[in-house]
Amino acid sequence: MTITPLMPVYPRCGVRPVRGEGAHLISEDGSRYLDFASGIAVNALGHGHPVLVKAIADQAATLMHVSNLYGSPQGEKFAQKLVDLSFADTVFFTNSGAEAVECALKTARRYHYANGAPERHKIISFANAFHGRTLGTISATNQPKMRDGFEPLLPGFEVLAFNDLAAAEAAIDDTTAGFLLEPIQGEGGILPATQEFMTGLRKLCDDNGLLLIFDEVQCGYGRTGKMWGYEHYGVTPDIMSVAKGIGGGFPLGACLATEEAAKGMVFGTHGSTYGGNPLAIAAGEAVLGVIQEPGFLENVTAIGERLRAGLEQMIPNHDHLFESVRGKGLMLGLRLKIESRDFVAHLRDNHGLLTVAAGDNVVRILPPLIIDESHVGEFFEKLSAGARSYEVRVA
């Protein structure tokens, strides 16, 4: 037998974590890494946060799972908190971001069905986005690395250039249901939507009876220094998918919607065996409680500005390697003048710094939201040393 016990769909590197402490990971060989990847923006509170650990342990000893055929006092309470903090009126809990996006897509199509217009099923999405790995979510992207070998994909999707409002308007027809986008593209290269684009899409939806769907799986939940990415634009969606940081590492996601947008989601239209079980909700409550502490999001903004300023100051010292900085809060991207994956591997393997490669030659910098100045200092020491040694290596 040549296949590995774990199906070989990931190009796993040599880092093999067995323990985490705050903003650090420790590998099985004892190597210590500064984790500025956070499980790709998942570990919002870092590793082993006492509030999250206690909440999970206490709930596991009380009640882990019951069917969604029964009432959910825990889920109702948590959903109300999310409603109070957002544009939404109702929430469906999932186990992942892809499931949350799937729920959003179904909600949008069902809305038009409920309005007597089932032909309005086309979702317009945008190039280089990442919405998940299900057949539905890969149908909403144009990236061959996710689509190749899985055709035929689901019909009813059209992918356009990101930030091209004129193209979005021209694509609207009698079959259009709405627009799906990340306010800040993550895997695509930490690329924010422009204000004009966001405002324009909202107006197009309002003028044409369409739904605006935000995928905030990566950019939501405090990652940008605000609770939701859309708050930077003053534009609210009709439906929104969130996950990653919402559970701090415990599998949890959510689809949020207005009452109007969710009008078609009635008994029997959707479901999830594990979605919103008491253990997941306990994790979500714990994470939200920490994020809502006074000054927490303000500190994310301040630390993010400190990181951005430091990165911008480094560019002239390595201007043949670094080009520019993008993003907001602690969702930052360092654009390189070379392919980013090799540099990310170099930082990881030679300097103990974990980051994430993204499209457009970008290094994603996604630290836990609880980092302090000591972690920032360690980050710049490792990044600077990594840049110097990389330059020597490729010289």
N, C-alpha and C positions, 0 to 999 in steps of 0.2 A: 504494500500500500504506500503510495507516494503523497497522497493528499494529507494535509495537516488536520488534526482534530478540530481546530477552529477553521471554518471555511475561509479560504485565502482570498478574501475580497478587500482586505486592507494591506497596504505595504508597511507592515509594522516595523518600527525602528528598534534599536537596541535598548531603549529605555524601558525598564520593566518595573513600574512602581508597585510598591507593596504597602506604603504608608504615606500619609500626608500630614503636614503641620503648617497651618496657616497658609502662607503663600509659597510653601516649598513642598516638593515631592521627593521621596526617598526611594531609590530603586532597590531591588533585591540584593544587589552587590554592595549596598551602602552608599552609593553615589547620591549626592544631594543636588537638586535642581531648583532654580528659581522659576516658579510656574507663572509665566505671563501669557499662558494659553488658556488656563482655567477650564480645561475640558472643552475648548472652543466656546467660551463665554457662558459656561454652565455653572461653575463653582463660584457663584456670586459672593459667598461668605468664606471663600477659601476652603481649606481642608480641616475637618475636625472642629468646626465652630461649636462651642459648648451649647449654645441655645438650640441649634439644629439637631445636634446629637441627642440632647436630652428629650426634645420633642418626639423624635423618631423612636427612641427607646421606650418612653412612657406610653406612646400610642401602641407600639408593637405588643406591649404587655397588657393592653386594654382591649383593643379591637383592631385587627388589621384590614379585614375585608368583609364586606357584605354585598349582596346583589343590589343593583340599582332598581330592582323591583320594590325596594323598601325606601322609606323616607331617609333623608340624609341631613340630620341637624348640623353635622360638621360642614358638609358641602354647602348648605344653604347660607351658613354664617360667612364662610370664606367668599362665596360668590357675591354676597352683598357688599363685602369690603371692596372687591374688585370693581363692582358697579359704582360704588361711591367714589372711587378714585379715577374713574374713566368716563368716556362718552356713553358707555353701554348700559343696557337695561337688563341683560340676561347673559348667562355664561354656560357653556358646556365644557366639562373637564375631560381631558384626554391624557394619554401616556407620553406623548412626544410632540415635537413641532410639526412633523409631517402629518400626523393625525389631526392636529389643530388646523392646518391648512386645508386638508381634505374636508373637514367639517365646514370651513369657510366657503369652499367651493360649492358644496352641497346646499348650504344655506342660501347662497346667491342664486343658484338655479331654481331652488324650490320657491324662492320669493316670487320670481316671475311666473312660475307654474301656478302659484296660489292666486296671482293676479290675472289669470286667464291668458297668459302669453308664454306658453311653454317653448315657443320657437326662440325666445330670447335666452339662449344658453351659452353663447360665446363669451369666454373670458379673455380679455386682452391683458397680456403680461409683457415683461420687458427683458431685453437681452442681458445675459450674464448673471441673471438672478439665480438664487438657490432656494427652492421651496420644499425640498425633501426628496426622498428616494422611492416613493410609491409610484405606481403607474400614473395616477392622477397628477402628482406634483412634478414628475419629470416631463409630463406633457405640457406643462406650463413654462418650460425653459427651452432654450435653443442650444444648450451645451452638448456637443456630441459625446463627451466622456460620460454623460449620464444617460443619454438616449440610445446610443449605438447598441444593437443587439436585442432591444426590447420592443421594436416595432412589431405590429402596428400600435401606435400610442392612441390615447383617447382623443376623439375628435372634439372640436369645439373650443380650441385655443388658438390664439394668434399672438406671436411674439414680435414686439417692435423695439426700436432703439430706445434706450433709457434716456430720460430727460428731453425727449423730442415731443413737445406738446402738439405740434402741427400734425405729426404722424398719428398720434393718438386720436385726434379729432377726425382725421380722414378715415380712420379704420372703423368708426362707429357705423353700424348698419342696423337693419331690423332684427338681426339675430343677437345683438350684443347684450350681455347681461351686466357687465361691469369691468372694472380694472383691478388687477392684482399687482401689488408692488411692495418692495422693501423700502421704507423711507430712507434708510441707509443700507446699501447693498453690502453684505458681509463677505461671503465667499468670492463675490465678484470683484473685490478690491477696496473695501471701505470707501465706497463712492456714495456720497449723499445726493439725494434728489435736490434739485434747485427749488427755490421758493416759487418761482414762476410755474414750474411743472406741477408741484403739489397743489397750489391754488387753482391752476388751470384744470387739473383733473377733477377737483371737487366741483367746479362750476360745470364742467361737461356732464358730470353725473347728475347734478341738480337739474340741468336744462333738458336732459334726455331720459330721465327716469331710470338711471343706472345706479349700481352700487359700487362704492369705493371700498376696496378690501386692502388692508395693510397687513403685511407679514412682518411682525415685530418679534419673531422668534429670537433673533440675535440682538437687535438694537433696542428692544424694550426692557422693562423691568429694572430701571435705574442705571443701565449700562452707559447711557450718554450723559448722566448727571440730572436727567429728569426722569420721572416715573415711566413715561412713554416717549418714544422717539418723535411721535407726531406733535408733541407739545412745542418742539422747536419751530414749528411752522405755523402754528395757529390754525391748523386744518384737522378736522376730525373725520374718521372713516365711518362707514356703516357697519363694517364687520372687521374684526382684527384677530389674528392668530398670535399667541404668545407661548413660550416654553422656555427651554434652557434655564435661565436664572431663576425662574419662578419656583423651582423645587430645590435649588442650590446643589443639585447633584442627584436628588431623588427623581425618578421618572415622573414628570408631570407637565402637562400643557393645558391650554385653554383656548376656546374660541369665544370671543366676546361679540355681542351684536346689539343693535338697537331693537326695540320692540317691533318697529316696522320691518326692518330687514329680516327678523326672525319669524315673521308671521306664518311662513310655510312649515316651520319646524314643529310639527305637532306629534302626538303619540304615534310611535312606530316608524318615524322617518329617519331616526339615527340612534346609535347606541354604542356602548363600550363596556365590556365585561369588567375591566379593572379601572376605568376612568373615574377619577374622583373618589376612590376608596378612602376610608378613614386614615390610613397610614400616609397616603400621598397628601391628603389635605392637611394633616398635622405638620408635615414638612413645609408645605406652602404657607401655612399660618406663621410658622417660625421665621421663615425667610422674610416674609412681608413685615413682620413685627420689627425685625432689625432694620430693614430698609426704611421704615417709617419713623425710626427714632430721630429726634431733633438733630439737625445738622448732618445727617448721613449723606443725603444727596448733594448737599452743598460741598461736603468733603470730596465726593466723587468728582465734582466739577473742578474744585481747586487742585486736587492731585492730577487730574487730567490735564489741566492747563500747565502744571509744572512739568509733566512728561512731554507735552507738545513743545513747550519752550526749549527744553533740553534737547529734544530731537532736532529742532530747527537750528539750534546753536551748533550741533554736531555736523550738519550738512557741509559747511565750508571746509571742515577738516577732512572730509571724505567725499569730496564732490564728484569723484569719478565712480563712486559706489552708491551714494545716497542722492536722491533727487528732490523729494518733497514729502510733506506730512499731511495726512487727511484724517477726517473723522471728528467725533465729539466725545467729551468725557473720557471714559476708559474704554472706548471703542476707537482705537487709533490705528492708522496704517502708515507704514514707512515705505514709500515707493522707491525702488532701486533702479539703477541703470543696467542691471543684469537680471537674469532669472532668479526669482526669490527663493525657490525651494532649496537650492544648494547652500545658500547663505543661512537659511533657517536650520538646516542640518549641521552646518559648521558651528553655529552658536550652541546648538544642543550638544553635539558630540565633543566639542573642545572647550566649551566655556560654561557648561551647565545652565544655559538659559533657554527656556522653552517659549517659543513663539509659534505662530501658525502662518503658513504660506497661503496666499490668496491670488486671485487673478490680477492681471495687469502689473505683474512683478512687484506685488505688495507683500510686505511682512505685516501680519496682523499682530497687534499688541493688545491683549485682552486679559489683563490681570484681574485677580479677585477685587471686588469693590471695597474690600477692607484694608487695602495696602496703606502704608504710611511712608513717611520720608525715608526711613531706613531701607525699605524695599526699593524706592526710587533710586537711591544712591547705589544700591547693589546692582540694579538693572543697568544703570549707565556705566558702571565699572565693567560689567560683563560685555555690554554692547560695544563699548569703546575698544576693549581688548580684542573682542571678536572681529571688529572691523580692521584693526591693525594687523592681526594675524592672517586674516583672509586676504588682505592686500599683498602680504608677503607671499602667500601660497600661490596666488594667481599671477604674480609679477613675472 
